[in-house]
Amino acid sequence: MSFKQGYIYIMTNKHRTTFYVGVTNSLESRVWQHLNGEGSEFVKRYKLFDLVYFEHFPVFRAAIDREKQFKNWHQDWKINLIKSINPEMKDLKDQLDL
């Protein structure tokens, strides 16, 4: 039996004031969708086009569980998590093959 991989990711705006937490089995495809207006309406409305955080999980279910955890977090907790691996909160899209 094979299990799909998964990713949890956080998108934000250029001012780093609004955040979107998502889960996907293909990070490159999902970020491309967001950038091209095919993703979440929330992402489009608030112009959350910068990828500032992502985690990879070998099993998709683990990514879903992590997303649920993130959805309950306060914004400050998310910002601290992002800064723990991306201190300047730079856009990480250049690490992807878009």
Kinemage of the C-alpha trace (Angstrom):
@kinemage 1
@onewidth
@group {chain A} dominant
@subgroup {mainchain}
@vectorlist {calphas} color= white
{ca met a 1} P 0.000 0.000 0.000
{ca ser a 2} L 1.399 3.402 -0.954
{ca phe a 3} L 0.786 6.618 0.916
{ca lys a 4} L 0.740 10.079 -0.595
{ca gln a 5} L 3.131 12.679 0.707
{ca gly a 6} L 1.876 15.985 2.005
{ca tyr a 7} L 2.900 19.543 2.685
{ca ile a 8} L 1.717 22.193 5.080
{ca tyr a 9} L 2.436 25.737 3.934
{ca ile a 10} L 1.891 29.352 4.911
{ca met a 11} L 1.259 32.143 2.411
{ca thr a 12} L 1.278 35.838 3.335
{ca asn a 13} L 1.039 39.306 1.822
{ca lys a 14} L 3.896 41.688 1.117
{ca his a 15} L 3.417 43.384 4.504
{ca arg a 16} L 3.394 40.055 6.404
{ca thr a 17} L 0.150 40.962 8.199
{ca thr a 18} L -2.262 38.255 7.005
{ca phe a 19} L -1.529 34.523 6.796
{ca tyr a 20} L -3.092 31.533 5.094
{ca val a 21} L -2.336 27.974 6.203
{ca gly a 22} L -2.887 25.277 3.622
{ca val a 23} L -2.233 21.604 2.998
{ca thr a 24} L -1.495 19.902 -0.314
{ca asn a 25} L 0.134 16.852 -1.826
{ca ser a 26} L 1.998 18.995 -4.409
{ca leu a 27} L 3.444 22.220 -3.044
{ca glu a 28} L 4.655 23.492 -6.420
{ca ser a 29} L 1.255 22.983 -8.058
{ca arg a 30} L -0.653 24.518 -5.181
{ca val a 31} L 1.520 27.634 -4.972
{ca trp a 32} L 1.230 28.021 -8.760
{ca gln a 33} L -2.560 27.819 -8.403
{ca his a 34} L -2.540 30.533 -5.750
{ca leu a 35} L -0.358 32.794 -7.893
{ca asn a 36} L -2.626 32.328 -10.902
{ca gly a 37} L -5.928 32.983 -9.160
{ca glu a 38} L -6.974 29.329 -9.004
{ca gly a 39} L -6.396 28.871 -5.298
{ca ser a 40} L -8.337 29.979 -2.272
{ca glu a 41} L -10.583 33.040 -2.495
{ca phe a 42} L -9.047 34.189 0.802
{ca val a 43} L -5.562 34.112 -0.755
{ca lys a 44} L -6.782 36.075 -3.762
{ca arg a 45} L -8.752 38.649 -1.728
{ca tyr a 46} L -5.858 39.457 0.610
{ca lys a 47} L -3.082 39.066 -2.001
{ca leu a 48} L -1.281 36.345 -0.061
{ca phe a 49} L 1.225 35.479 -2.775
{ca asp a 50} L 4.438 34.981 -0.765
{ca leu a 51} L 5.315 31.521 0.518
{ca val a 52} L 7.079 31.998 3.868
{ca tyr a 53} L 6.886 28.524 5.415
{ca phe a 54} L 6.407 24.897 4.470
{ca glu a 55} L 6.927 21.445 5.940
{ca his a 56} L 7.045 18.125 4.103
{ca phe a 57} L 5.440 14.946 5.463
{ca pro a 58} L 5.968 11.472 3.974
{ca val a 59} L 2.324 10.638 4.779
{ca phe a 60} L -0.486 13.033 3.790
{ca arg a 61} L -2.509 12.340 6.941
{ca ala a 62} L 0.324 13.831 9.039
{ca ala a 63} L 0.153 17.031 6.986
{ca ile a 64} L -3.602 17.263 7.570
{ca asp a 65} L -3.092 16.814 11.313
{ca arg a 66} L -0.437 19.554 11.327
{ca glu a 67} L -2.734 21.902 9.384
{ca lys a 68} L -5.477 21.402 11.971
{ca gln a 69} L -2.967 22.251 14.688
{ca phe a 70} L -1.894 25.451 12.868
{ca lys a 71} L -5.489 26.568 12.354
{ca asn a 72} L -5.863 26.792 16.158
{ca trp a 73} L -2.706 28.854 16.619
{ca his a 74} L -2.616 32.584 17.344
{ca gln a 75} L -0.964 34.743 14.701
{ca asp a 76} L 2.045 35.409 16.961
{ca trp a 77} L 2.688 31.676 17.266
{ca lys a 78} L 2.639 31.303 13.478
{ca ile a 79} L 5.010 34.248 13.076
{ca asn a 80} L 7.412 32.770 15.648
{ca leu a 81} L 7.334 29.416 13.843
{ca ile a 82} L 8.011 31.060 10.484
{ca lys a 83} L 10.876 33.101 11.925
{ca ser a 84} L 12.411 29.990 13.510
{ca ile a 85} L 13.340 28.765 10.013
{ca asn a 86} L 12.927 31.944 7.962
{ca pro a 87} L 14.033 34.818 10.251
{ca glu a 88} L 13.567 37.527 7.621
{ca met a 89} L 10.252 36.051 6.435
{ca lys a 90} L 11.537 35.976 2.851
{ca asp a 91} L 9.448 34.582 0.030
{ca leu a 92} L 10.536 30.946 -0.451
{ca lys a 93} L 8.990 30.377 -3.887
{ca asp a 94} L 12.438 30.418 -5.498
{ca gln a 95} L 13.090 27.095 -3.706
{ca leu a 96} L 10.292 25.529 -5.747
{ca asp a 97} L 10.199 24.398 -9.345
{ca leu a 98} L 7.316 26.596 -10.538
